[in-house]
Amino acid sequence: AGPTSTTAFLNSLQMGFRTLAIQKQTSAIWDLLESVKSEFGKFGDVLAATKKKLESATSEIEKAETRSRVIERQLKKMDKLPEPDQEAFLLTEE
């Protein structure tokens, strides 16, 4: 084997090792992408559950606001009641 064929053989061997290294990196990248894909699915589930809880909390706040308005209306009715007669009140206590 002459120097030309030895050089060609070494170049071929070097290309083979580069190809093997690229294949290993490609495999590692695919594994990483599969992991990210799985985690992203879990993240979506957590996000959906959080959204549902926030919607529930919003609904409860709206119910509390409704109750507050009902109480305010009832308290305003008290303002319309006539003031009690202090003298009549004192006479009934004796």
PyMOL commands that set and color helices and strands:
alter all, ss='L'
color gray80, all
select helices_A, chain A and resi 3-80+86-93
alter helices_A, ss='H'
color red, helices_A
deselect
rebuild
show_as cartoon
